[in-house]
Amino acid sequence: MKLINDDYKMKKEYDFTGGIRGRFYTPKKISTTIRLDDDILLYLKKIAGLKKIGYQTLLNSLLREYMQKGSI
């Protein structure tokens, strides 16, 4: 099946210097259960309350930052 405007040609090179990495990436959320010490959970909830975000969102962002640093 041939499209009407099927005359598109690929360029040899594209300039992505103004591009934004991960712009259309949306991570899939998976429900899980973890066990945290009570002082850690209280701290996360306190900081999340000050930042006006959910504590699970805060935990997720902290883990993502740690992961991106390659700190293991």
Residue frames as a rotation matrix with the C-alpha (Angstrom) as fourth column:
MET 1
0.583 0.812 0.000 0.00
0.812 -0.583 0.000 0.00
0.000 0.000 -1.000 0.00
LYS 2
-0.517 -0.784 0.343 1.61
0.796 -0.588 -0.143 3.26
0.314 0.199 0.928 -1.11
LEU 3
0.043 0.479 -0.877 0.84
0.717 -0.626 -0.306 6.49
-0.695 -0.616 -0.371 0.71
ILE 4
0.836 0.369 0.405 -0.02
0.548 -0.576 -0.606 9.62
0.010 0.729 -0.684 -1.25
ASN 5
0.766 -0.599 0.234 2.92
-0.563 -0.800 -0.207 11.70
0.312 0.027 -0.950 0.05
ASP 6
0.889 -0.419 0.183 5.50
0.260 0.794 0.550 8.92
-0.376 -0.441 0.815 0.15
ASP 7
0.614 -0.682 0.397 8.37
0.364 -0.202 -0.909 11.11
0.701 0.703 0.125 -1.08
TYR 8
0.919 -0.269 0.289 9.98
-0.389 -0.483 0.785 11.69
-0.072 -0.833 -0.548 2.34
LYS 9
0.435 -0.856 -0.282 13.77
0.185 0.391 -0.902 11.48
0.881 0.340 0.328 2.30
MET 10
0.798 -0.274 -0.537 15.96
0.573 0.068 0.817 10.98
-0.188 -0.959 0.211 5.36
LYS 11
0.778 -0.617 0.121 18.68
-0.560 -0.768 -0.311 13.57
0.285 0.174 -0.943 5.89
LYS 12
0.178 -0.809 -0.560 22.27
0.152 0.585 -0.796 12.38
0.972 0.057 0.227 6.31
GLU 13
-0.716 -0.486 -0.501 22.52
0.596 -0.051 -0.801 14.17
0.364 -0.872 0.327 9.66
TYR 14
0.439 0.864 0.246 20.16
0.458 -0.451 0.766 15.76
0.773 -0.223 -0.594 12.16
ASP 15
-0.626 -0.616 0.478 20.92
-0.048 -0.581 -0.812 18.46
0.779 -0.531 0.334 14.76
PHE 16
0.347 0.751 -0.562 19.57
0.538 0.331 0.775 17.58
0.768 -0.572 -0.289 18.21
THR 17
-0.703 -0.709 -0.057 21.47
0.466 -0.399 -0.790 20.24
0.537 -0.582 0.611 20.18
GLY 18
-0.668 0.521 0.531 18.20
-0.646 -0.760 -0.066 21.94
0.370 -0.387 0.845 21.14
GLY 19
0.008 0.693 -0.721 16.51
-0.100 0.718 0.689 18.64
0.995 0.067 0.074 22.01
ILE 20
-0.041 0.077 0.996 15.33
-0.988 -0.154 -0.029 17.71
0.151 -0.985 0.082 25.48
ARG 21
-0.756 -0.335 -0.562 16.33
-0.289 0.942 -0.172 14.24
0.587 0.032 -0.809 26.70
GLY 22
-0.857 0.417 -0.302 13.43
0.515 0.675 -0.529 12.15
-0.017 -0.609 -0.793 27.99
ARG 23
-0.851 0.522 -0.055 10.77
-0.522 -0.853 -0.023 14.68
-0.059 0.009 0.998 26.97
PHE 24
0.005 0.906 -0.422 8.23
-0.854 0.223 0.470 12.03
0.520 0.359 0.775 25.94
TYR 25
-0.595 -0.280 -0.753 9.28
0.091 0.908 -0.409 9.38
0.798 -0.312 -0.515 28.48
THR 26
0.131 0.628 0.767 6.73
-0.895 -0.259 0.365 8.51
0.427 -0.734 0.527 31.11
PRO 27
-0.850 -0.525 -0.036 7.79
-0.454 0.768 -0.452 5.85
0.265 -0.368 -0.891 33.57
LYS 28
0.026 0.847 -0.531 5.33
-0.136 0.529 0.837 3.06
0.990 0.051 0.129 34.27
LYS 29
-0.275 -0.023 0.961 4.19
-0.940 -0.204 -0.273 2.94
0.202 -0.979 0.035 37.89
ILE 30
-0.172 0.157 -0.972 4.17
0.011 0.987 0.158 -0.47
0.985 0.017 -0.172 39.57
SER 31
0.563 0.444 0.697 2.47
-0.702 -0.188 0.687 -1.11
0.436 -0.876 0.206 42.87
THR 32
-0.061 -0.623 -0.780 4.75
0.204 0.757 -0.621 -2.76
0.977 -0.197 0.081 45.41
THR 33
0.951 0.300 0.068 5.14
-0.023 -0.152 0.988 -3.15
0.307 -0.942 -0.137 49.15
ILE 34
-0.095 -0.993 -0.077 8.32
0.178 0.059 -0.982 -2.17
0.979 -0.106 0.171 50.99
ARG 35
0.714 0.234 -0.660 9.15
0.667 0.060 0.743 -2.11
0.213 -0.970 -0.113 54.67
LEU 36
0.010 -0.669 0.743 10.75
0.106 -0.738 -0.666 1.10
0.994 0.085 0.063 55.96
ASP 37
-0.593 -0.238 -0.769 11.94
0.787 0.027 -0.616 2.01
0.167 -0.971 0.171 59.42
ASP 38
0.406 0.888 -0.217 9.46
0.914 -0.401 0.068 4.32
-0.027 -0.226 -0.974 61.15
ASP 39
0.153 -0.396 -0.905 11.95
0.312 -0.850 0.424 7.19
-0.938 -0.348 -0.006 61.51
ILE 40
-0.873 -0.442 0.205 12.66
0.298 -0.153 0.942 7.10
-0.385 0.884 0.265 57.75
LEU 41
-0.318 0.845 0.429 8.97
0.877 0.091 0.472 7.16
0.360 0.527 -0.770 56.91
LEU 42
0.507 0.488 -0.710 8.28
0.758 -0.644 0.099 10.02
-0.410 -0.589 -0.697 59.34
TYR 43
-0.317 -0.725 -0.611 11.17
0.197 -0.681 0.705 12.00
-0.928 0.103 0.359 57.86
LEU 44
-0.870 0.014 0.494 9.93
0.494 0.056 0.868 11.44
-0.015 0.998 -0.056 54.28
LYS 45
0.090 0.991 0.104 6.40
0.956 -0.115 0.270 12.49
0.280 0.075 -0.957 55.22
LYS 46
0.347 -0.033 -0.937 7.69
0.565 -0.791 0.237 15.62
-0.749 -0.611 -0.256 57.02
ILE 47
-0.650 -0.680 -0.339 9.85
0.092 -0.513 0.853 16.75
-0.754 0.523 0.396 54.09
ALA 48
-0.714 0.460 0.527 7.12
0.666 0.216 0.714 15.87
0.215 0.861 -0.461 51.58
GLY 49
0.325 0.869 -0.374 4.64
0.938 -0.347 0.009 17.95
-0.122 -0.354 -0.927 53.58
LEU 50
0.051 -0.404 -0.913 6.98
0.244 -0.881 0.404 20.95
-0.968 -0.244 0.054 53.53
LYS 51
-0.883 -0.447 -0.145 7.46
-0.059 -0.202 0.978 20.58
-0.466 0.871 0.152 49.77
LYS 52
-0.042 0.984 -0.171 3.73
-0.660 -0.155 -0.735 19.95
-0.750 0.082 0.656 49.28
ILE 53
-0.164 -0.008 -0.986 4.26
-0.826 0.547 0.133 16.67
0.539 0.837 -0.097 47.42
GLY 54
0.870 0.490 -0.050 3.44
-0.405 0.771 0.492 13.08
0.279 -0.408 0.869 48.28
TYR 55
0.326 -0.786 0.525 6.01
-0.714 0.159 0.682 11.15
-0.619 -0.597 -0.509 50.30
GLN 56
0.438 -0.149 0.887 6.02
0.428 0.902 -0.060 8.36
-0.791 0.406 0.458 47.70
THR 57
0.916 -0.123 0.383 6.81
0.293 -0.447 -0.845 10.95
0.275 0.886 -0.374 45.01
LEU 58
0.627 -0.717 0.305 9.64
-0.779 -0.590 0.214 12.26
0.026 -0.371 -0.928 47.18
LEU 59
0.283 -0.508 0.814 10.98
-0.274 0.770 0.576 8.75
-0.919 -0.386 0.079 47.78
ASN 60
0.698 0.044 0.715 10.79
0.606 0.496 -0.622 8.01
-0.382 0.867 0.319 44.05
SER 61
0.894 -0.364 0.260 12.72
-0.105 -0.736 -0.668 11.18
0.434 0.570 -0.697 43.16
LEU 62
0.455 -0.754 0.473 15.38
-0.820 -0.148 0.553 10.49
-0.347 -0.639 -0.686 45.81
LEU 63
0.318 -0.294 0.901 15.87
0.124 0.955 0.268 6.95
-0.940 0.027 0.341 44.54
ARG 64
0.848 0.029 0.530 16.00
0.529 0.011 -0.848 8.16
-0.030 1.000 -0.006 40.92
GLU 65
0.784 -0.594 0.180 18.62
-0.565 -0.803 -0.188 10.80
0.256 0.045 -0.966 41.80
TYR 66
0.270 -0.670 0.691 20.70
-0.618 0.430 0.658 8.17
-0.739 -0.604 -0.298 43.62
MET 67
0.501 0.009 0.865 20.36
0.447 0.854 -0.268 5.80
-0.741 0.521 0.424 40.67
GLN 68
0.945 -0.092 0.313 21.41
0.245 -0.433 -0.867 8.45
0.215 0.897 -0.386 38.12
LYS 69
0.576 -0.787 0.224 24.52
-0.815 -0.530 0.233 9.29
-0.064 -0.316 -0.947 40.13
GLY 70
0.509 -0.365 -0.780 25.56
-0.149 0.855 -0.497 5.64
0.848 0.369 0.380 39.91
SER 71
0.110 -0.456 0.883 26.36
-0.903 -0.417 -0.103 5.70
0.415 -0.786 -0.458 43.61
ILE 72
0.941 0.250 0.227 26.30
-0.326 0.845 0.423 1.96
-0.086 -0.473 0.877 44.17
